[in-house]
Amino acid sequence: MSQTLAVWLVLLLALVAANLPFVSQRLMAVLLLNSPKGLGLRLAELLVFYLLVGGFGLVLEWRAGQIAPQGWEFYAISLALFLTLSFPGFIYRYLLKHQPSE
């Protein structure tokens, strides 16, 4: 797999994973809950998905043979990017009017 394809794959996975807590009522998009998820649980899921996508990116970097050391700046910027990617899901969940189900 080329490095360009790996970068696009991680970005696409990050876009999907960042919005998944807001569009799904299931815990980690798998387990059905008895009560609706609150914002705190959604943010916790967002953090777990951030770590999973970061781990996937690290595996791809390891397979390419070039694991570069990262400082706190890298993690601060990547978390800010992940939060930015989650904005459409947040808008969908909390700011759009939903039709009541009948």
C-alpha positions as a printed NumPy array, in Angstrom:
array([[  0.   ,   0.   ,   0.   ],
       [  1.41 ,   3.385,  -0.931],
       [  1.834,   6.095,   1.691],
       [ -0.589,   8.379,  -0.091],
       [ -3.287,   5.72 ,  -0.027],
       [ -2.558,   5.035,   3.666],
       [ -2.966,   8.728,   4.521],
       [ -6.286,   8.958,   2.674],
       [ -7.462,   5.744,   4.316],
       [ -6.701,   7.098,   7.8  ],
       [ -8.441,  10.396,   6.999],
       [-11.538,   8.611,   5.678],
       [-11.607,   6.307,   8.698],
       [-11.237,   9.333,  10.992],
       [-14.157,  11.093,   9.282],
       [-16.425,   8.078,   9.721],
       [-15.276,   7.33 ,  13.288],
       [-15.595,  10.963,  14.4  ],
       [-19.246,  11.118,  13.351],
       [-20.263,   7.634,  14.492],
       [-20.982,   8.559,  18.151],
       [-23.438,  11.241,  17.032],
       [-25.359,   9.319,  14.382],
       [-25.684,   6.02 ,  16.259],
       [-27.733,   5.395,  19.41 ],
       [-25.75 ,   2.218,  20.105],
       [-22.728,   2.109,  22.397],
       [-19.63 ,   2.016,  20.19 ],
       [-22.073,   1.451,  17.287],
       [-22.537,  -2.152,  18.47 ],
       [-24.324,  -2.529,  21.83 ],
       [-27.956,  -1.486,  22.14 ],
       [-28.639,   0.69 ,  25.193],
       [-31.833,   0.87 ,  27.262],
       [-31.721,   4.658,  27.571],
       [-30.606,   7.384,  25.126],
       [-26.944,   8.341,  25.117],
       [-26.008,  11.67 ,  26.657],
       [-23.327,  14.074,  25.512],
       [-20.811,  12.761,  28.053],
       [-21.062,   9.21 ,  26.759],
       [-20.798,  10.457,  23.183],
       [-17.617,  12.391,  24.026],
       [-16.169,   9.308,  25.74 ],
       [-16.915,   7.292,  22.597],
       [-15.297,  10.026,  20.533],
       [-12.105,   9.707,  22.592],
       [-12.093,   5.902,  22.213],
       [-12.587,   6.204,  18.448],
       [ -9.751,   8.778,  18.324],
       [ -7.447,   6.279,  20.028],
       [ -8.548,   3.45 ,  17.706],
       [ -7.954,   5.516,  14.562],
       [ -4.599,   6.642,  15.948],
       [ -3.65 ,   3.023,  16.6  ],
       [ -4.664,   2.094,  13.07 ],
       [ -2.509,   4.918,  11.72 ],
       [  0.391,   3.743,  13.861],
       [  0.044,   0.217,  12.451],
       [  0.103,   1.577,   8.899],
       [  3.159,   3.666,   9.742],
       [  4.844,   0.625,  11.275],
       [  4.118,  -1.438,   8.159],
       [  5.749,   1.279,   6.057],
       [  8.813,   0.967,   8.288],
       [  9.028,   4.564,   9.48 ],
       [  7.659,   5.157,  12.962],
       [  8.584,   8.733,  13.78 ],
       [  8.65 ,   9.953,  17.383],
       [  5.775,  12.341,  18.166],
       [  5.569,  15.083,  20.767],
       [  2.525,  16.461,  22.55 ],
       [  1.988,  18.929,  19.701],
       [  1.182,  16.113,  17.277],
       [ -1.475,  14.673,  19.583],
       [ -3.001,  18.1  ,  20.293],
       [ -3.287,  18.866,  16.575],
       [ -4.609,  15.414,  15.644],
       [ -7.24 ,  15.599,  18.415],
       [ -8.277,  19.062,  17.19 ],
       [ -8.576,  17.67 ,  13.647],
       [-10.637,  14.726,  14.916],
       [-12.982,  17.089,  16.772],
       [-13.308,  19.214,  13.639],
       [-14.204,  16.128,  11.61 ],
       [-16.934,  15.29 ,  14.15 ],
       [-18.692,  18.626,  13.617],
       [-21.22 ,  17.377,  11.003],
       [-22.381,  14.604,  13.336],
       [-22.698,  17.047,  16.234],
       [-24.788,  19.391,  14.074],
       [-27.001,  16.486,  13.006],
       [-27.576,  15.266,  16.568],
       [-27.969,  18.502,  18.531],
       [-28.754,  21.408,  16.21 ],
       [-31.05 ,  20.032,  13.489],
       [-34.763,  19.656,  14.134],
       [-35.81 ,  16.011,  13.861],
       [-39.307,  14.971,  12.877],
       [-41.128,  13.169,  15.689],
       [-41.593,   9.509,  14.881],
       [-45.198,   8.323,  14.713]])
